[in-house]
Amino acid sequence: MAKMFINGQSVSAQSGKVLDVLSPVDGKKFDEIPRGEKADIDLAVTAANNALVSAWGKLTALERGRLLVKLGEKVLANHEELALLEARDTGKPMTTARTDITVLARYFEFYGSGSDKIHGMVLPFLNGYTVNVLREPLGVTAHIIPWNYPAQMLGRSIAPALAMGNAVVVKPAEDACLTPIRIAELARDVGFPEGAINIVTGLGEEAGAALSEHPGINFISFTGSNEVGVLVQRAAAKNVIKCVLELGGKSPHVVFGDCDLDRAVPIITRGIIANTGQTCTAGSRLIVERSIYPQIMEKLAKQFSQVKVGTPDMDLDCGPVVNLAQRERVEFFLKEAQKSNIDVVAQGVISPGLPKEGYYVTPTLLGNVPINHRCNQEEIFGPVLAAMSFETEAEAIALANGTDYGLMAAVWTENGGRQQRVSKSIKAGQVYINSFGAGGGVELPFGGVKKSGHGREKGFLALEEVSATKTVINYHG
């Protein structure tokens, strides 16, 4: 049975309770995780606070950075083991799992290299004074991460916090805990002091809520649904601490008539089927200039009809979704489209012979979807692409901004002026021009506007989010 990781030790829940871990491939139990509760969160937060005044807190920025770089190297040394664990826990194809582990290592490498490069300032002031602005860690940072990219999300969330000298407490999603636990064990192996990294598994309404509300934390990072994000923000407000929220998206591709379709179509397809559509930044809406709408839909239909779904070891385009509830959610939206007589332009293929109890869904391209239809407005979190058309640039911008979300977008056009006008007019945290990537590289600041959340992760801006300035005014005459 997997165990939690608190104060440098692998431990069970104090209550002795466990949760079953079910395989997305066949719906069968293959492991157990501790069902952590408030008492376990208390232990983890205490361990983190103790770490700040002991070995971890006494390290220099250079020493913290070296530990993070060593952890990145350790991840790469255990690459296949971690990829297999990630694929087994989430159901994603092995190629995707291997990429995720490589990116995880990059997070530790990037922030490890940057930990001693966040500098303070000296401000000019009155004669006889020297004013220094210091940048300091917040203290204990809480990280509630989702199940779609457990390895990547762990690195994205904790690497900058650790680089700045915070101690971390992580609550992974109960559907995908195994990789984060193993990474914490590897951190211990490379020399991270006790209490610097703590992992508490359990249910969101128990362990997650207890962590969000805990008076011993100084910051919360949460990635997940809008509903839970509101609860997390309320908890942060009660303790008067900062939070960073990434709450999903309904990201559009805005395609103009002059775009390079041969380049765009494969990227648009990949942008919705990657990780079986279980990506906050998935390009789930397609907004196409009417003059080329038939042409692009024909090309996309060919692409979608070749998309194949299978088990992780088959290493096809898509694996199963993570659990039964997610499969039912995707199927619900497809039924809603059918009720509304929306065109099913093309569908992928679920490989024959897969376990009937597995959580497999059919990748689907929908055509002429009204802007107000729920397939255009709500995050499906599955491989479903909703297409619509426009006449004018102004209409395209209105459609792109026509949801409550604002996480990511793409603009496809060869017209330089239009590239600038449209990208500046779209309300999103990231906008790609003639390309598209799931959140971009580790170096690129990432986050949303509107109901996609607030705050920024990735890049050097993430280091600012998990730290605070202190102004020291020294009168010396």
Beta strands, then each sheet from edge to edge (+ up, - down):
strand 1: 4-6
strand 2: 9-11
strand 3: 18-22
strand 4: 29-34
strand 5: 121-123
strand 6: 129-137
strand 7: 140-145
strand 8: 167-172
strand 9: 197-199
strand 10: 219-223
strand 11: 242-246
strand 12: 252-255
strand 13: 285-289
strand 14: 308-309
strand 15: 343-347
strand 16: 349-350
strand 17: 364-367
strand 18: 384-390
strand 19: 408-412
strand 20: 430-433
strand 21: 453-454
strand 22: 467-475
sheet 1: 1+ 2-
sheet 2: 3+ 4-
sheet 3: 5+ 6- 22+
sheet 4: 9+ 8+ 7+ 10+ 11+ 21-
sheet 5: 15+ 17- 18- 13- 12- 19- 20-
sheet 6: 14+ 16+
end
